[in-house]
């Protein structure tokens, strides 16, 4: 037997003897905070809710997160016997890094991990501790007040070389004790997703193009679970019209655009699954329990905080009337349920049926500001890293405690874990329709909001938004004549402000750049090529200058050419009229130069959209003014003929290369 193994056996034997003798190491005072050396994951808490008597069992895993081996690691069942009867107290309890309470000392309520063998760095071990509760047990848990919630969990103690026996880590969870209480609840399912459709990439008649296959993954997982919950009686579902558009695009056959720009055909099975999911949504719409969200799931508080109402209002007003879900009532789902006075004022222009808010002050379930009606929703949020059993305990405890304050806890569900919890029935809970809840409060109270932290948008995101708007405006102008500006483009900028990004400004700006890339390329690259002779000779006599635009792209465009003379008092050139250029083709227009004197003048030609938005870079050429009359006219015609011949030869060459490819 190695020295290491003998040491472990000795520690295990010593701990066992001390437990038998009642000499368990003295636990440190509560003032000594947890060091976080041990991570604790709770996997089971039984029963789901407390009753008058029974056995409380908690199991899970402990992991050594330190850089040293830990000795004598022991898990104790812990509880705080203070009843929780308000939502404020529940929030404070789960956020408290040093909760009160005490561990239990009975034999089944603690476990020596690995019989005292050291827990090496990175190593994990399972545990299970239990305690009887009820009036007749020898060690009381004191979890005895019905219609209340309690905190239970485990604390982990042990030591490492050079340090004394101490608290290494803990994990806690609320648990409800309903007793004879009955509770009304309400459930709202949110159907939205991080955007992935690239509506500008595919030309008319081509399959839709997506940035990745994330939507396909979500349809078979989270969105399927949410729609299943939404189909239950009494549940209100709220769907983002952009999600509906994207699933429709997926259902019609699609392609994925890789980072290299390569397009790969999508899966027919995914397209079929998308069609089935849409059919379920359409069926749900017939029940009256489906509403639409703000297009693009826009983060209304962030938009209002940035003073950019146009981001919301422009996209909503321009597109909602043509969408399949246009007749559904509008329900606004803010990020984290937080609204501000500015965001409420902004929403008045959208005429929402309902706004969900977790930061309503006062006791009223329903409040209003003018014609904007707000419903109080759950504001107790889980801690990062909480397990499913911790989330379940929080949900049931919040629902029970809210009822003690004469409130109905309205759960807003957008994750698979939440959907699983809400799908489970409890005999003491009754689900109310949101419409019934609103009818029970026909006279909303005046709006009272609790303060929220400052919400502002980084300059990076604002600049990306302005660039996206400018690119899309120019794109729409260029393509208006051929009906290729499809309705989903109206919500493109809104998707960059989706709550699904979690206010990650870098990711939002990157998405706006990706989704508007075709417009930016059309405006900034050589897709549209302007050609003018390097030099031109003109006179006061009537003559015209030929200008050619070559369209190397895949869409028909309408453009103009603007001219800027260095010396307009000597020579100037009229702007062209709007003209159309088909894909893979060229168009030549003739513009009128005006000569007021002899000499050379530099003129810059700029290709623009019909309203004047620049496309690409300007090109310069020299114009020589002369009184040579007909001779200059022949020179102009000759230079134009050379330009046209060169252009025609180049177009034929490109077409031949395409055919050979």
C-alpha positions as CSV (number, residue, x, y, z in Angstrom):
1,X,0.0,0.0,0.0
2,X,1.4,3.4,-1.0
3,X,1.9,6.2,1.5
4,X,-0.8,8.2,-0.3
5,X,-3.3,5.3,0.1
6,X,-2.3,4.7,3.7
7,X,-2.9,8.4,4.4
8,X,-6.3,8.3,2.8
9,X,-7.3,5.2,4.8
10,X,-6.1,6.9,8.0
11,X,-8.2,10.0,7.3
12,X,-11.2,8.0,6.5
13,X,-10.8,5.9,9.7
14,X,-10.2,9.0,11.8
15,X,-13.3,10.7,10.4
16,X,-15.4,7.6,10.9
17,X,-14.2,7.3,14.6
18,X,-14.9,11.0,15.2
19,X,-18.4,10.7,13.8
20,X,-19.1,7.6,16.0
21,X,-17.8,9.5,19.0
22,X,-19.7,12.6,18.2
23,X,-16.5,14.4,17.6
24,X,-17.1,15.7,14.1
25,X,-14.7,18.6,13.4
26,X,-16.1,21.9,14.5
27,X,-17.5,23.7,11.5
28,X,-16.2,27.2,10.9
29,X,-18.2,30.2,11.9
30,X,-20.7,31.4,9.4
31,X,-18.7,34.6,9.0
32,X,-16.1,32.7,7.0
33,X,-17.2,33.0,3.4
34,X,-17.0,30.2,0.9
35,X,-13.8,30.2,-1.1
36,X,-15.3,28.5,-4.1
37,X,-12.6,25.9,-4.1
38,X,-15.3,23.2,-4.7
39,X,-17.9,23.5,-7.3
40,X,-21.3,21.9,-6.4
41,X,-23.9,20.8,-8.9
42,X,-27.3,19.8,-7.5
43,X,-28.9,17.0,-9.6
44,X,-31.8,15.9,-7.4
45,X,-33.9,17.4,-4.7
46,X,-36.7,15.2,-3.4
47,X,-39.5,15.7,-2.8
48,X,-40.4,18.4,-5.4
49,X,-42.3,20.4,-2.7
50,X,-42.3,20.0,1.1
51,X,-45.2,18.5,3.1
52,X,-45.8,18.0,6.8
53,X,-43.4,15.0,7.1
54,X,-41.1,12.9,4.9
55,X,-37.5,12.7,3.8
56,X,-35.5,15.4,2.2
57,X,-32.9,14.0,-0.1
58,X,-30.3,16.0,-2.0
59,X,-27.8,14.6,-4.4
60,X,-25.3,15.9,-6.9
61,X,-21.6,16.2,-7.6
62,X,-18.7,18.1,-6.1
63,X,-15.6,19.1,-8.2
64,X,-12.3,20.3,-6.9
65,X,-11.8,23.6,-8.7
66,X,-8.6,24.5,-6.8
67,X,-5.0,23.7,-7.7
68,X,-4.4,21.5,-4.6
69,X,-5.7,18.2,-3.4
70,X,-8.4,18.6,-0.8
71,X,-8.5,16.3,2.2
72,X,-11.5,15.2,4.3
73,X,-14.0,16.6,1.9
74,X,-17.4,16.3,3.5
75,X,-20.9,17.3,2.2
76,X,-23.5,18.4,4.7
77,X,-27.2,18.9,4.1
78,X,-27.9,22.5,4.8
79,X,-31.1,24.5,5.3
80,X,-32.3,28.0,6.3
81,X,-35.4,27.6,8.5
82,X,-36.6,31.2,7.9
83,X,-39.9,31.0,6.0
84,X,-39.9,33.1,2.7
85,X,-43.3,34.7,2.1
86,X,-42.6,37.6,-0.3
87,X,-41.1,37.8,-3.7
88,X,-38.7,40.5,-2.5
89,X,-37.4,38.1,0.3
90,X,-37.1,35.3,-2.2
91,X,-35.0,37.4,-4.5
92,X,-32.8,38.5,-1.6
93,X,-32.4,35.0,-0.4
94,X,-31.2,33.5,-3.7
95,X,-28.9,36.5,-4.3
96,X,-27.3,36.4,-0.8
97,X,-23.7,35.1,-1.2
98,X,-23.6,34.3,2.6
99,X,-27.1,33.0,3.5
100,X,-27.8,32.2,7.2
101,X,-28.9,28.8,8.2
102,X,-27.1,25.7,9.5
103,X,-26.1,22.2,8.4
104,X,-27.6,19.1,9.9
105,X,-25.5,16.7,11.9
106,X,-27.4,13.4,11.8
107,X,-25.5,10.5,10.2
108,X,-27.5,10.5,6.9
109,X,-27.2,14.3,6.5
110,X,-23.5,14.3,5.8
111,X,-21.2,12.2,3.6
112,X,-17.4,11.9,3.6
113,X,-16.4,12.0,0.0
114,X,-14.4,9.0,-1.2
115,X,-14.0,7.7,2.3
116,X,-11.6,10.5,3.0
117,X,-9.3,9.9,0.1
118,X,-8.0,13.2,-1.3
119,X,-10.0,14.9,-4.0
120,X,-7.4,15.8,-6.6
121,X,-7.6,19.1,-8.7
122,X,-10.2,18.8,-11.4
123,X,-11.6,15.5,-9.9
124,X,-15.3,15.1,-9.2
125,X,-17.3,12.8,-6.9
126,X,-21.0,12.2,-6.4
127,X,-22.8,12.6,-3.1
128,X,-26.2,12.0,-1.6
129,X,-27.4,13.3,1.8
130,X,-30.8,12.9,3.5
131,X,-32.7,14.1,6.5
132,X,-36.1,13.2,7.9
133,X,-38.5,16.1,8.5
134,X,-41.7,16.2,10.6
135,X,-42.8,16.7,14.2
136,X,-41.5,13.4,15.5
137,X,-37.9,13.4,14.1
138,X,-34.9,13.6,16.4
139,X,-33.1,16.4,14.5
140,X,-35.6,19.0,13.4
141,X,-35.2,20.8,10.1
142,X,-37.8,23.4,11.2
143,X,-39.1,23.6,7.6
144,X,-42.6,23.6,9.1
145,X,-44.6,26.7,8.0
146,X,-47.0,26.0,5.0
147,X,-47.7,28.5,2.3
148,X,-44.0,29.5,2.4
149,X,-40.7,28.7,0.7
150,X,-37.4,27.8,2.2
151,X,-33.8,27.6,1.1
152,X,-32.2,24.1,1.3
153,X,-28.9,22.8,-0.2
154,X,-25.5,21.5,0.8
155,X,-22.3,22.9,2.2
156,X,-18.9,21.3,1.6
157,X,-16.1,21.3,4.1
158,X,-12.5,20.0,4.1
159,X,-8.9,21.2,4.1
160,X,-5.8,21.4,2.0
161,X,-2.1,21.4,3.0
162,X,-1.3,24.2,5.4
163,X,-4.9,25.3,5.9
164,X,-7.5,24.4,8.5
165,X,-10.8,22.7,8.2
166,X,-13.0,25.2,6.4
167,X,-16.0,25.9,4.1
168,X,-15.0,25.0,0.5
169,X,-18.3,25.6,-1.4
170,X,-22.1,25.5,-1.3
171,X,-25.1,25.2,-3.5
172,X,-28.7,26.2,-2.5
173,X,-32.1,26.1,-4.0
174,X,-35.6,27.3,-2.9
175,X,-38.2,24.7,-2.1
176,X,-41.9,25.4,-1.8
177,X,-44.2,24.2,1.0
178,X,-47.7,24.8,-0.3
179,X,-49.7,23.0,2.4
180,X,-53.3,23.6,1.6
181,X,-52.6,26.7,-0.5
182,X,-53.9,26.9,-4.1
183,X,-52.1,29.1,-6.6
184,X,-53.1,30.8,-9.9
185,X,-50.4,31.1,-12.5
186,X,-50.1,32.3,-16.1
187,X,-47.6,31.2,-18.8
188,X,-46.4,33.2,-21.8
189,X,-44.2,31.4,-24.4
190,X,-41.9,33.6,-26.5
191,X,-41.0,32.2,-29.9
192,X,-38.0,34.0,-31.3
193,X,-34.4,33.2,-32.4
194,X,-31.1,34.8,-33.2
195,X,-31.4,35.9,-36.9
196,X,-29.6,33.9,-39.6
197,X,-31.5,34.5,-42.9
198,X,-29.5,36.6,-45.4
199,X,-32.4,38.0,-47.5
200,X,-30.2,40.1,-49.8
201,X,-28.0,37.2,-51.0
202,X,-30.5,35.2,-53.1
203,X,-31.8,36.6,-56.3
204,X,-35.5,36.4,-57.2
205,X,-36.5,32.7,-57.7
206,X,-33.4,31.3,-56.0
207,X,-33.5,29.3,-52.7
208,X,-33.2,31.4,-49.5
209,X,-29.7,31.7,-48.1
210,X,-28.8,31.4,-44.3
211,X,-25.6,32.4,-42.5
212,X,-25.5,29.0,-40.7
213,X,-27.8,26.1,-39.7
214,X,-28.6,27.3,-36.2
215,X,-32.3,27.8,-37.0
216,X,-32.5,24.1,-38.2
217,X,-31.0,23.0,-34.9
218,X,-33.4,25.2,-32.9
219,X,-36.4,24.0,-34.7
220,X,-35.8,20.4,-33.6
221,X,-34.9,21.4,-30.1
222,X,-35.8,24.6,-28.2
223,X,-38.4,25.9,-30.6
224,X,-40.1,22.5,-30.8
225,X,-40.3,22.3,-27.0
226,X,-41.6,25.9,-26.7
227,X,-44.3,25.3,-29.4
228,X,-45.4,22.1,-27.6
229,X,-45.8,24.1,-24.4
230,X,-47.6,26.9,-26.3
231,X,-50.1,24.3,-27.6
232,X,-51.3,23.5,-24.0
233,X,-54.5,25.0,-22.9
234,X,-54.2,28.4,-21.1
235,X,-50.8,29.3,-22.5
236,X,-50.3,32.4,-24.6
237,X,-47.6,32.3,-27.3
238,X,-45.9,35.3,-28.8
239,X,-44.0,34.9,-32.0
240,X,-41.5,37.2,-33.7
241,X,-42.7,37.8,-37.3
242,X,-39.0,37.6,-38.4
243,X,-38.8,34.1,-37.0
244,X,-42.0,33.2,-39.0
245,X,-40.4,34.6,-42.2
246,X,-37.2,32.7,-41.6
247,X,-38.9,29.4,-41.0
248,X,-41.0,30.0,-44.2
249,X,-37.8,30.6,-46.1
250,X,-36.3,27.4,-44.6
251,X,-39.4,25.4,-45.6
252,X,-39.2,26.4,-49.2
253,X,-35.7,25.0,-49.7
254,X,-32.6,26.8,-48.6
255,X,-28.8,27.0,-48.8
256,X,-26.1,27.7,-46.2
257,X,-23.4,30.3,-47.0
258,X,-20.0,29.3,-45.6
259,X,-17.4,31.9,-44.5
260,X,-15.7,31.5,-47.8
261,X,-18.9,32.5,-49.6
262,X,-19.6,29.0,-50.9
263,X,-23.3,28.1,-51.0
264,X,-24.2,24.6,-49.9
265,X,-27.7,23.1,-50.4
266,X,-29.7,22.6,-47.2
267,X,-31.4,19.4,-46.0
268,X,-34.8,18.4,-47.4
269,X,-35.6,16.9,-44.1
270,X,-35.0,20.2,-42.4
271,X,-37.3,21.9,-44.9
272,X,-40.0,19.4,-44.2
273,X,-39.6,19.9,-40.4
274,X,-39.9,23.7,-41.0
275,X,-43.2,23.2,-42.9
276,X,-44.5,21.0,-40.1
277,X,-43.6,23.6,-37.5
278,X,-45.3,26.4,-39.5
279,X,-48.4,24.3,-39.7
280,X,-48.5,24.0,-36.0
281,X,-48.1,27.7,-35.6
282,X,-50.9,28.4,-38.1
283,X,-53.1,25.9,-36.1
284,X,-52.2,27.7,-32.9
285,X,-53.2,31.0,-34.4
286,X,-56.7,29.6,-34.9
287,X,-57.1,29.2,-31.1
288,X,-56.8,32.9,-30.3
289,X,-53.8,32.1,-28.1
290,X,-51.1,33.4,-30.4
291,X,-49.8,37.0,-30.6
292,X,-47.0,38.7,-32.5
293,X,-44.0,40.2,-31.0
294,X,-42.2,43.4,-32.2
295,X,-40.7,42.7,-35.6
296,X,-37.1,41.5,-35.0
297,X,-37.6,41.2,-31.2
298,X,-36.2,44.7,-30.9
299,X,-34.7,45.6,-27.6
300,X,-37.1,48.5,-27.0
301,X,-35.3,49.8,-23.8
302,X,-31.9,49.9,-25.6
303,X,-33.4,51.7,-28.6
304,X,-35.2,54.2,-26.4
305,X,-32.1,54.7,-24.3
306,X,-30.1,55.5,-27.4
307,X,-32.7,58.0,-28.5
308,X,-33.2,56.1,-31.8
309,X,-36.9,55.6,-32.0
310,X,-36.5,55.4,-35.8
311,X,-34.8,51.9,-35.5
312,X,-38.0,50.5,-34.1
313,X,-40.7,52.6,-35.8
314,X,-39.3,52.6,-39.3
315,X,-39.1,48.8,-39.5
316,X,-42.4,48.1,-37.8
317,X,-44.5,50.6,-39.9
318,X,-42.9,49.6,-43.1
319,X,-43.5,45.9,-42.9
320,X,-46.1,44.7,-40.5
321,X,-49.1,45.2,-42.7
322,X,-47.9,42.7,-45.3
323,X,-46.9,39.9,-43.0
324,X,-48.9,36.7,-42.5
325,X,-49.3,37.5,-38.8
326,X,-50.4,41.1,-39.2
327,X,-53.8,40.5,-37.8
328,X,-52.6,39.1,-34.5
329,X,-52.4,41.4,-31.4
330,X,-49.1,42.9,-30.6
331,X,-47.4,41.9,-27.4
332,X,-44.1,43.6,-26.5
333,X,-41.5,41.4,-24.7
334,X,-38.7,43.6,-23.4
335,X,-35.2,42.3,-22.7
336,X,-35.3,40.9,-19.2
337,X,-38.9,42.3,-18.8
338,X,-37.4,45.7,-18.1
339,X,-39.1,48.8,-19.4
340,X,-38.4,52.5,-19.0
341,X,-40.6,55.6,-19.2
342,X,-38.9,56.4,-22.5
343,X,-39.5,53.0,-24.0
344,X,-43.2,53.0,-22.9
345,X,-43.7,56.4,-24.5
346,X,-42.0,55.1,-27.7
347,X,-44.3,52.1,-27.8
348,X,-47.4,54.2,-27.9
349,X,-46.9,54.7,-31.6
350,X,-47.2,50.9,-32.2
351,X,-50.5,50.6,-30.4
352,X,-49.6,47.3,-28.6
353,X,-52.3,45.1,-27.1
354,X,-50.0,44.4,-24.1
355,X,-46.5,45.2,-22.8
356,X,-44.8,42.7,-20.4
357,X,-42.9,44.3,-17.6
358,X,-41.0,42.8,-14.6
359,X,-40.1,46.1,-13.0
360,X,-43.6,47.4,-12.2
361,X,-43.7,49.0,-8.8
362,X,-46.7,48.9,-6.4
363,X,-49.1,46.0,-6.0
364,X,-51.1,46.2,-9.2
365,X,-50.9,43.4,-11.7
366,X,-52.0,45.6,-14.6
367,X,-50.9,49.2,-15.0
368,X,-51.2,51.7,-17.9
369,X,-49.6,54.8,-19.4
370,X,-52.1,56.4,-21.7
371,X,-53.2,53.7,-24.1
372,X,-50.2,51.4,-23.3
373,X,-51.2,48.6,-21.0
374,X,-48.6,46.7,-19.0
375,X,-48.8,43.4,-17.3
376,X,-46.6,42.4,-14.4
377,X,-44.5,39.3,-15.2
378,X,-42.0,37.3,-13.1
379,X,-39.0,39.3,-12.1
380,X,-37.2,36.7,-10.0
381,X,-34.3,35.6,-12.1
382,X,-32.2,32.4,-11.7
383,X,-28.5,32.5,-11.0
384,X,-26.0,31.7,-13.7
385,X,-25.2,28.0,-13.6
386,X,-28.3,26.9,-11.7
387,X,-29.2,23.3,-12.5
388,X,-32.7,22.1,-13.5
389,X,-33.7,21.2,-10.0
390,X,-32.7,24.7,-8.8
391,X,-34.7,26.3,-11.5
392,X,-37.7,24.1,-10.7
393,X,-37.5,25.1,-7.0
394,X,-37.3,28.8,-7.9
395,X,-40.3,28.6,-10.2
396,X,-42.5,26.8,-7.8
397,X,-41.4,28.9,-4.8
398,X,-42.0,32.1,-6.7
399,X,-45.5,31.0,-7.8
400,X,-46.4,30.1,-4.2
401,X,-45.0,33.2,-2.7
402,X,-46.6,35.5,-5.3
403,X,-50.0,34.1,-4.4
404,X,-49.4,35.1,-0.7
405,X,-49.1,38.7,-2.0
406,X,-52.3,38.3,-4.0
407,X,-50.4,38.3,-7.2
408,X,-50.4,35.9,-10.1
409,X,-46.9,34.9,-11.2
410,X,-46.8,35.3,-15.0
411,X,-43.9,33.2,-16.3
412,X,-42.2,34.3,-19.6
413,X,-40.7,31.1,-21.1
414,X,-38.1,31.2,-23.8
415,X,-35.8,28.2,-23.0
416,X,-36.0,24.4,-23.1
417,X,-35.4,24.1,-19.4
418,X,-38.2,26.6,-18.6
419,X,-40.6,24.8,-21.0
420,X,-39.9,21.5,-19.3
421,X,-40.6,23.0,-15.9
422,X,-43.8,24.7,-17.0
423,X,-45.1,21.6,-18.7
424,X,-45.1,19.7,-15.4
425,X,-48.4,19.9,-13.6
426,X,-48.9,20.4,-9.8
427,X,-52.3,19.7,-8.1
428,X,-52.1,23.0,-6.2
429,X,-51.5,25.2,-9.3
430,X,-54.2,26.5,-11.7
431,X,-53.2,28.1,-15.0
432,X,-55.1,31.2,-16.0
433,X,-55.5,32.7,-19.5
434,X,-53.7,36.0,-19.9
435,X,-56.9,37.4,-21.4
436,X,-58.9,36.3,-18.3
437,X,-56.2,37.9,-16.1
438,X,-56.6,41.2,-17.9
439,X,-60.4,41.1,-17.7
440,X,-60.0,40.7,-13.9
441,X,-58.3,44.1,-13.9
442,X,-60.4,46.3,-16.1
443,X,-59.2,49.5,-14.6
444,X,-55.3,49.5,-14.7
445,X,-53.5,51.5,-12.1
446,X,-51.2,54.4,-13.2
447,X,-47.8,53.3,-14.3
448,X,-45.2,53.0,-11.5
449,X,-41.8,51.8,-12.5
450,X,-38.9,50.7,-10.3
451,X,-35.5,52.0,-11.4
452,X,-33.4,50.0,-13.8
453,X,-29.7,50.4,-14.6
454,X,-28.6,52.7,-17.4
455,X,-29.3,51.2,-20.8
456,X,-27.3,52.7,-23.6
457,X,-26.0,51.4,-27.0
458,X,-22.3,51.5,-27.8
459,X,-21.2,53.8,-30.6
460,X,-20.0,50.8,-32.5
461,X,-23.6,49.5,-32.8
462,X,-25.0,52.9,-33.6
463,X,-22.5,53.4,-36.5
464,X,-23.2,49.9,-37.8
465,X,-27.0,50.7,-37.7
466,X,-26.6,53.9,-39.6
467,X,-24.4,52.2,-42.3
468,X,-27.0,49.4,-42.6
469,X,-29.8,51.9,-43.1
470,X,-27.9,53.8,-45.7
471,X,-26.9,50.6,-47.6
472,X,-30.5,49.3,-47.6
473,X,-31.9,52.6,-48.8
474,X,-29.5,52.6,-51.7
475,X,-30.2,48.9,-52.4
476,X,-33.9,49.5,-52.5
477,X,-33.5,52.4,-54.9
478,X,-31.3,50.4,-57.2
479,X,-33.6,47.5,-57.4
480,X,-37.0,49.1,-57.2
481,X,-37.6,48.7,-61.0
482,X,-37.4,44.9,-61.0
483,X,-39.5,43.9,-57.9
484,X,-36.6,42.2,-56.2
485,X,-36.8,44.2,-53.0
486,X,-38.8,41.6,-51.0
487,X,-40.8,42.3,-47.8
488,X,-38.4,40.7,-45.3
489,X,-35.8,43.4,-46.1
490,X,-38.0,45.8,-44.1
491,X,-37.0,44.1,-40.8
492,X,-33.3,43.6,-41.6
493,X,-32.0,46.5,-39.4
494,X,-34.4,45.5,-36.6
495,X,-32.8,42.1,-36.4
496,X,-29.5,43.7,-35.4
497,X,-31.2,45.0,-32.2
498,X,-32.8,41.6,-31.3
499,X,-33.0,40.7,-27.6
500,X,-31.6,37.3,-28.7
501,X,-28.1,38.9,-28.9
502,X,-28.2,39.5,-25.2
503,X,-26.9,43.1,-25.8
504,X,-23.6,41.8,-27.3
505,X,-22.8,44.9,-29.3
506,X,-19.9,43.3,-31.2
507,X,-22.1,40.4,-32.3
508,X,-24.9,42.8,-33.3
509,X,-22.6,45.0,-35.4
510,X,-21.1,41.9,-37.0
511,X,-24.5,40.6,-37.9
512,X,-25.6,44.0,-39.4
513,X,-22.4,43.9,-41.5
514,X,-23.1,40.3,-42.7
515,X,-26.7,40.8,-43.5
516,X,-26.2,44.0,-45.5
517,X,-23.0,42.8,-47.2
518,X,-24.6,42.3,-50.6
519,X,-25.8,45.9,-50.6
520,X,-22.4,47.2,-49.4
521,X,-20.6,45.2,-52.1
522,X,-23.0,46.5,-54.8
523,X,-22.4,50.1,-53.7
524,X,-18.6,49.9,-52.9
525,X,-17.0,47.4,-55.2
526,X,-16.7,47.0,-59.0
527,X,-20.0,45.2,-59.5
528,X,-21.2,48.3,-61.3
529,X,-18.5,49.8,-63.5
530,X,-18.6,53.3,-64.9
531,X,-16.7,54.0,-68.1
532,X,-15.9,57.4,-69.7
533,X,-13.1,58.3,-72.1
534,X,-10.0,59.6,-70.4
535,X,-10.1,62.8,-72.5
536,X,-12.8,64.6,-74.5
537,X,-12.7,67.6,-76.7
538,X,-15.9,69.7,-77.0
539,X,-17.1,73.1,-78.2
540,X,-19.9,75.4,-77.8
541,X,-21.7,73.7,-80.7
542,X,-24.3,71.1,-79.9
543,X,-22.7,67.7,-79.1
544,X,-23.1,64.9,-76.6
545,X,-20.8,62.8,-74.4
546,X,-21.3,59.0,-74.3
547,X,-21.1,57.4,-70.8
548,X,-21.3,53.6,-70.3
549,X,-22.3,51.6,-67.2
550,X,-21.4,47.8,-67.1
551,X,-23.4,45.6,-64.7
552,X,-21.2,42.6,-63.6
553,X,-23.8,41.6,-61.0
554,X,-26.9,39.3,-61.0
555,X,-29.7,41.9,-60.7
556,X,-31.1,44.6,-62.9
557,X,-30.4,48.1,-61.5
558,X,-31.4,51.7,-62.1
559,X,-28.8,54.4,-61.8
560,X,-27.8,57.9,-62.8
561,X,-24.4,59.5,-63.5
562,X,-23.5,62.8,-61.8
563,X,-20.7,65.1,-63.1
564,X,-18.7,67.6,-61.1
565,X,-16.6,70.1,-63.0
566,X,-13.4,71.6,-61.6
567,X,-14.3,74.9,-63.4
568,X,-18.0,75.0,-64.2
569,X,-17.6,78.6,-65.6
570,X,-15.6,77.2,-68.5
571,X,-17.0,73.7,-68.9
572,X,-19.8,71.8,-67.2
573,X,-21.6,68.5,-67.9
574,X,-25.3,67.8,-67.2
575,X,-26.3,64.9,-65.0
576,X,-27.8,61.9,-66.7
577,X,-31.3,60.8,-66.4
578,X,-32.2,57.6,-64.6
579,X,-31.5,54.5,-66.8
580,X,-31.6,50.7,-66.4
581,X,-28.8,48.2,-66.7
582,X,-29.5,44.5,-66.9
583,X,-27.3,41.9,-65.2
584,X,-24.3,40.9,-67.3
585,X,-25.0,43.8,-69.8
586,X,-24.1,47.4,-70.3
587,X,-26.0,50.6,-71.0
588,X,-24.8,53.8,-72.7
589,X,-26.3,57.2,-72.2
590,X,-25.3,60.5,-73.7
591,X,-25.0,63.6,-71.6
592,X,-24.8,67.2,-72.6
593,X,-21.5,69.0,-72.0
594,X,-21.6,72.8,-72.1
595,X,-18.5,74.8,-73.1
596,X,-18.2,78.5,-72.2
597,X,-14.5,79.0,-73.1
598,X,-11.3,77.4,-74.4
599,X,-9.1,75.3,-72.1
600,X,-8.7,72.0,-70.2
601,X,-11.0,71.2,-67.3
602,X,-11.0,68.1,-65.1
603,X,-14.4,66.6,-64.6
604,X,-15.4,63.8,-62.1
605,X,-18.1,61.3,-63.0
606,X,-19.9,59.6,-60.1
607,X,-22.3,56.7,-60.5
608,X,-25.2,57.2,-58.1
609,X,-28.6,55.8,-57.2
610,X,-31.7,57.7,-58.4
611,X,-31.6,59.9,-55.3
612,X,-27.9,60.5,-55.5
613,X,-26.3,58.0,-53.1
614,X,-22.8,57.3,-54.4
615,X,-21.9,53.9,-55.9
616,X,-18.2,53.1,-56.0
617,X,-15.5,55.7,-56.5
618,X,-15.7,58.6,-58.9
619,X,-13.6,58.6,-62.1
620,X,-11.9,61.7,-63.5
621,X,-11.4,62.7,-67.2
622,X,-10.2,65.8,-69.0
623,X,-12.4,67.9,-71.2
624,X,-10.9,70.4,-73.6
625,X,-13.0,73.3,-74.7
626,X,-12.5,74.6,-78.2
627,X,-14.2,76.5,-80.9
628,X,-13.2,73.9,-83.5
629,X,-16.8,73.0,-84.1
630,X,-17.4,70.0,-86.4
631,X,-13.9,68.8,-86.0
632,X,-14.3,68.4,-82.2
633,X,-17.7,66.7,-82.8
634,X,-15.9,64.1,-84.9
635,X,-13.3,63.6,-82.2
636,X,-16.1,63.1,-79.6
637,X,-17.9,60.6,-81.8
638,X,-14.7,58.8,-82.6
639,X,-13.7,58.5,-78.9
640,X,-17.2,57.3,-78.0
641,X,-17.1,54.7,-80.8
642,X,-13.8,53.4,-79.5
643,X,-15.2,53.2,-75.9
644,X,-18.3,51.3,-77.1
645,X,-16.3,48.9,-79.2
646,X,-14.0,48.1,-76.2
647,X,-17.0,47.6,-73.9
648,X,-18.8,45.3,-76.3
649,X,-15.6,43.2,-76.8
650,X,-15.2,42.9,-73.0
651,X,-18.8,41.9,-72.4
652,X,-18.5,39.2,-75.1
653,X,-15.3,37.9,-73.5
654,X,-16.9,37.7,-70.0
655,X,-20.0,35.9,-71.4
656,X,-17.7,33.4,-73.2
657,X,-15.7,32.8,-70.0
658,X,-19.0,32.2,-68.1
659,X,-20.1,29.7,-70.7
660,X,-16.8,27.9,-70.6
661,X,-16.9,27.8,-66.8
